[in-house]
Amino acid sequence: MEKLSLNQGMLYENVVAQIITASGRKLYFYTRYSEKKHRNDIEIDFIISNESKTRFKISPIEVETSKNYTTSSLFAFREIFKNSIDSQIIVHPKNYSKENGIIRLPPYMLFLV
């Protein structure tokens, strides 16, 4: 019998999607295709908003399954939408931390956002 391969990142993202939708929020994502690189150069897993009518802000959320990852998409996204960003969030398996304007938290804390 053959073993099925498991894409842990896909499962992790689905758990985060469920947490976001269970809190009553809609799911949005962002991707930008680079003609120069012939590929997507920015991919943001989820975007949530503060739902304000007068001071509308968004928070990009990246989901990472490993303890080692890059934040290049978040930084590029921040450069494009800097006036519209409330906070940047990375959901990952480590403890809570906040540095360089990025909130890093484990998935069980996501409901606090």
Residue pairs with C-beta under 8 A, 6 or more apart in sequence:
8 65
9 63
9 65
12 63
12 65
12 91
12 107
13 45
13 63
15 107
16 45
16 46
16 61
16 63
16 91
16 107
16 110
17 27
17 46
19 107
19 110
19 111
20 27
20 46
20 48
20 61
20 110
21 27
23 111
25 48
27 46
28 46
28 47
28 48
29 43
29 44
29 45
29 46
29 47
30 42
30 43
30 44
30 47
30 60
30 77
31 40
31 42
31 43
31 44
32 40
32 41
32 42
33 39
33 40
33 41
34 40
34 41
41 76
42 73
42 76
42 77
42 80
43 73
44 60
44 61
44 62
44 73
44 74
44 77
45 61
45 62
45 63
46 60
46 61
46 63
47 58
47 59
47 60
47 61
48 58
48 59
48 61
48 113
49 56
49 57
49 58
49 59
50 56
50 57
50 58
50 59
50 86
56 84
57 84
57 85
57 86
58 81
58 84
58 85
58 86
59 85
59 86
59 87
59 88
59 89
59 113
60 74
60 77
60 78
60 85
60 88
60 89
61 89
61 90
61 91
61 113
62 69
62 71
62 73
62 74
62 89
62 90
62 91
63 90
63 91
63 92
64 90
64 91
64 92
64 93
65 92
65 93
66 92
66 93
67 92
67 93
67 94
69 90
69 92
71 90
71 102
74 88
74 90
74 102
77 85
77 88
78 85
78 88
78 101
87 101
87 103
87 113
88 101
88 102
88 103
89 102
89 103
89 104
89 105
89 113
90 102
90 103
90 104
90 105
91 105
91 106
91 107
91 110
92 104
92 105
92 106
93 106
94 104
94 106
95 106
96 103
96 104
96 105
96 106
96 109
97 103
97 104
98 104
103 113
105 112
105 113
